[in-house]
Amino acid sequence: MIQLIINGQSKQFETSLNVAQLIDHLALQGKRVAIECNGEIVPRSRFSEQTLMHGDRLEVVVAVGGG
């Protein structure tokens, strides 16, 4: 089991996961999101490669359209 801090809130997951899997778990697939992991932006091209570790701190920002 791993624990992640997502937008300041602790969340626990049964197994390790990558950023793409986290986006699916948070039901954000298909949306424009920016992910910061431990103070560093994760490029979209690395979402499926970036494995999250116990204790990682993430900021997840979803772009909102409108005018």
Phi, psi and omega in degrees: 000137177239152178244131176239149173256111183245117182050042176084358181245135179285131177227141179247144181230145182296320183228167175292156181210164177259176184298320179300318179293323177297317179299318176297315181299325180275004180058043180247009180298140180085354179259159178276108182236151172241137181238131173243129180240117180053042175087000181238134178294135176263115178298143180306325181294345181252005183305317183280346180264333186281102179277134180270142183245157177308128177091356179300143177252123182239144169244125181244121181239128179254126179289136180243126180273167178142179183216000000 
